[in-house]
Amino acid sequence: MKASVCIIGSGYSAAALTLHLLTRGMPADQLAIIGPGQLGQGQAYGCVSNDFRLNVRAGLMRLWPDRPDHFAEWAATHITDDPDAGTNAGNFFRRRDFAAYMADQLASFPAMADISRHEQLAESISKGTEGWQITLGNGAALDASRVVIATGNPAPDWPMKVPPADAPGLVRVPWRGDWPERVAPDAEVVIIGGGLTALDALHSLHRRAHDGAISLICPEGMLPPVQTDWQDATPLQWPTPLRGTGFLRFMRQEIGDQDWSRTEWQRRFESLRVNISAAWQSLPEDDQARLIRRIGWLWSLARFRAGPQATGSAQALLDSGQLTIRRDIVTGLTAGADTARHLVSLGTGARIEADAVINCSGAGRDRLMARLIGDGVVAAHQTAPRRPRMTADLTLVGPDGTPHDGLFAIGPGTAHFVGDILGAASISRQAATLAERLAADT
Ligand SMILES: Cc1cc2nc3c(=O)[nH]c(=O)nc-3n(C[C@H](O)[C@H](O)[C@H](O)COP(=O)(O)OP(=O)(O)OC[C@H]3O[C@@H](n4cnc5c(N)ncnc54)[C@H](O)[C@@H]3O)c2cc1C
């Protein structure tokens, strides 16, 4: 049977869209979901380690936009075995507990059983006479009137031109948190990258009383600031019309010249973020590209603050001299042939030997989107050529510039166009808006 809506992806974005569709009366038997694993977990929350925590406090993990405290209230009654969650910046629960929350929310809709579920990867999408045809990894084909791509954060690739062969001690995809137990306590560890995944790795190693030296290599040479207990962000109206220079000026003027570790700095930053998507979309594409080149790295550091637990571990490792942060990039990684040692080459020419190398360099390439662009189904974005061209209502655009009828995307894969759509709360708002439209057209 042809689905009315087929969602490609099985992570948080897909689950949020499903829930918002069901609450808007979309019949479950008209829905199909393609993607491996338990719906709602994905790369972010399908995590087995107790040391990998949410990087925002519970009150900001908002699945239901009209019930902002829902997860925090659920956690208060359901998470009774996590004495380490509480901090002076709020409760930062384990990521796997958020997956349990999502499972609980999905289970509260008995109609979920009527959804056609395909635990496969979607390989390609083509336009049919009426609607779309999706080809799955097992060769099966599925027809749908409308398709929403929610493939999220593709698994990381090694960041160097020539990736190493798989070897014990080399962790290409660290997000599941299933690797720390394989790292010997005295192993010399190299962490590639200095963002939140690197902080997760440091926290986990510290919690396991890791004894060996840890080198963290990142171009910024610093770690993200810690979350504060900011409250009451006042939504700021961005000026219009806006160019890149005005965008920067407005940010500088609103944040002022303060220390970014302070609560007031974060409160002002969050005030800017409330309406930033509309402001970002109003910028010419060239200005967006220039801003990303100039301040993208700084934005990421300021935007993705670390939870207090992870920051505490990183600081303890720095204070004891066990952790060294090197401002550099990793250009090569050679897996040791006979021994378990690996050679890490850096941009400055230095080389480090390590027993374990953890790749915390960020999301990789979305293979489905690359295929759609390569097949000429979807046009590439002008300044982000691996990403799709799309419209403000999340419709993907064909190579001839015409928005497709019934082909959409949501989640992190839309951030190049929509702006800051990366956290659970903003994804859910985006999913709710799209669900409204899809349900109304059913
Ligand atoms: C490690 C990590 C931690 C994070 N922590 C937080 C946090 O604490 N708080 C917060 O607000 N945000 C966090 N985020 C941000 C995160 O982007 C969102 O919260 C959200 O989880 C994204 O969900 P998603 O479903 O779009 O992507 P993903 O979680 O990446 O899920 C995508 C899913 O689609 C599937 N898929 C991929 N390709 C295909 C295909 N071709 N066919 C079928 N299925 C496919 C994948 O297998 C995966 O299950 C985190 C992100 C990461 C990566």
Ligand as a Chemical Component Dictionary entry (heavy atoms), coordinates in Angstrom:
data_LIG
# 
_chem_comp.id                   LIG 
_chem_comp.type                 NON-POLYMER 
_chem_comp.pdbx_formal_charge   0 
_chem_comp.three_letter_code    LIG 
# 
loop_
_chem_comp_atom.comp_id 
_chem_comp_atom.atom_id 
_chem_comp_atom.alt_atom_id 
_chem_comp_atom.type_symbol 
_chem_comp_atom.charge 
_chem_comp_atom.model_Cartn_x 
_chem_comp_atom.model_Cartn_y 
_chem_comp_atom.model_Cartn_z 
_chem_comp_atom.pdbx_ordinal 
LIG C1  C1  C 0 26.279 12.702 20.002 1  
LIG C2  C2  C 0 25.205 13.741 20.008 2  
LIG C3  C3  C 0 24.690 14.208 21.205 3  
LIG C4  C4  C 0 23.691 15.170 21.213 4  
LIG N1  N1  N 0 23.213 15.618 22.408 5  
LIG C5  C5  C 0 22.212 16.517 22.416 6  
LIG C6  C6  C 0 21.661 16.983 23.657 7  
LIG O1  O1  O 0 22.121 16.609 24.731 8  
LIG N2  N2  N 0 20.640 17.867 23.621 9  
LIG C7  C7  C 0 20.127 18.323 22.431 10 
LIG O2  O2  O 0 19.171 19.101 22.452 11 
LIG N3  N3  N 0 20.641 17.919 21.243 12 
LIG C8  C8  C 0 21.662 17.037 21.223 13 
LIG N4  N4  N 0 22.197 16.631 20.033 14 
LIG C9  C9  C 0 21.679 17.221 18.808 15 
LIG C10 C10 C 0 20.889 16.240 17.950 16 
LIG O3  O3  O 0 21.223 16.633 16.628 17 
LIG C11 C11 C 0 19.402 16.294 18.081 18 
LIG O4  O4  O 0 18.951 16.391 19.374 19 
LIG C12 C12 C 0 18.673 15.071 17.475 20 
LIG O5  O5  O 0 18.925 13.951 18.231 21 
LIG C13 C13 C 0 18.902 14.811 16.035 22 
LIG O6  O6  O 0 18.078 13.725 15.684 23 
LIG P1  P1  P 0 17.977 13.179 14.218 24 
LIG O7  O7  O 0 16.953 12.121 14.221 25 
LIG O8  O8  O 0 17.785 14.290 13.251 26 
LIG O9  O9  O 0 19.428 12.619 13.907 27 
LIG P2  P2  P 0 20.182 11.293 14.365 28 
LIG O10 O10 O 0 20.204 11.158 15.821 29 
LIG O11 O11 O 0 21.477 11.335 13.631 30 
LIG O12 O12 O 0 19.305 10.109 13.761 31 
LIG C14 C14 C 0 19.201 9.886  12.369 32 
LIG C15 C15 C 0 18.704 8.501  12.160 33 
LIG O13 O13 O 0 18.454 8.294  10.794 34 
LIG C16 C16 C 0 18.994 7.038  10.395 35 
LIG N5  N5  N 0 19.396 7.133  9.000  36 
LIG C17 C17 C 0 20.451 7.762  8.485  37 
LIG N6  N6  N 0 20.491 7.603  7.142  38 
LIG C18 C18 C 0 19.419 6.860  6.820  39 
LIG C19 C19 C 0 18.906 6.342  5.607  40 
LIG N7  N7  N 0 19.512 6.577  4.428  41 
LIG N8  N8  N 0 17.773 5.593  5.650  42 
LIG C20 C20 C 0 17.157 5.368  6.813  43 
LIG N9  N9  N 0 17.583 5.823  7.997  44 
LIG C21 C21 C 0 18.703 6.553  7.998  45 
LIG C22 C22 C 0 20.182 6.811  11.313 46 
LIG O14 O14 O 0 20.452 5.444  11.418 47 
LIG C23 C23 C 0 19.685 7.426  12.605 48 
LIG O15 O15 O 0 18.989 6.481  13.374 49 
LIG C24 C24 C 0 23.193 15.684 19.989 50 
LIG C25 C25 C 0 23.735 15.201 18.791 51 
LIG C26 C26 C 0 24.709 14.241 18.782 52 
LIG C27 C27 C 0 25.249 13.735 17.488 53 
# 
loop_
_chem_comp_bond.comp_id 
_chem_comp_bond.atom_id_1 
_chem_comp_bond.atom_id_2 
_chem_comp_bond.value_order 
_chem_comp_bond.pdbx_ordinal 
LIG C1  C2  SING 1  
LIG C2  C3  SING 2  
LIG C2  C26 DOUB 3  
LIG C3  C4  DOUB 4  
LIG C4  N1  SING 5  
LIG C4  C24 SING 6  
LIG N1  C5  DOUB 7  
LIG C5  C6  SING 8  
LIG C5  C8  SING 9  
LIG C6  O1  DOUB 10 
LIG C6  N2  SING 11 
LIG N2  C7  SING 12 
LIG C7  O2  DOUB 13 
LIG C7  N3  SING 14 
LIG N3  C8  DOUB 15 
LIG C8  N4  SING 16 
LIG N4  C9  SING 17 
LIG N4  C24 SING 18 
LIG C9  C10 SING 19 
LIG C10 O3  SING 20 
LIG C10 C11 SING 21 
LIG C11 O4  SING 22 
LIG C11 C12 SING 23 
LIG C12 O5  SING 24 
LIG C12 C13 SING 25 
LIG C13 O6  SING 26 
LIG O6  P1  SING 27 
LIG P1  O7  DOUB 28 
LIG P1  O8  SING 29 
LIG P1  O9  SING 30 
LIG O9  P2  SING 31 
LIG P2  O10 DOUB 32 
LIG P2  O11 SING 33 
LIG P2  O12 SING 34 
LIG O12 C14 SING 35 
LIG C14 C15 SING 36 
LIG C15 O13 SING 37 
LIG C15 C23 SING 38 
LIG O13 C16 SING 39 
LIG C16 N5  SING 40 
LIG C16 C22 SING 41 
LIG N5  C17 SING 42 
LIG N5  C21 SING 43 
LIG C17 N6  DOUB 44 
LIG N6  C18 SING 45 
LIG C18 C19 SING 46 
LIG C18 C21 DOUB 47 
LIG C19 N7  SING 48 
LIG C19 N8  DOUB 49 
LIG N8  C20 SING 50 
LIG C20 N9  DOUB 51 
LIG N9  C21 SING 52 
LIG C22 O14 SING 53 
LIG C22 C23 SING 54 
LIG C23 O15 SING 55 
LIG C24 C25 DOUB 56 
LIG C25 C26 SING 57 
LIG C26 C27 SING 58 
# 
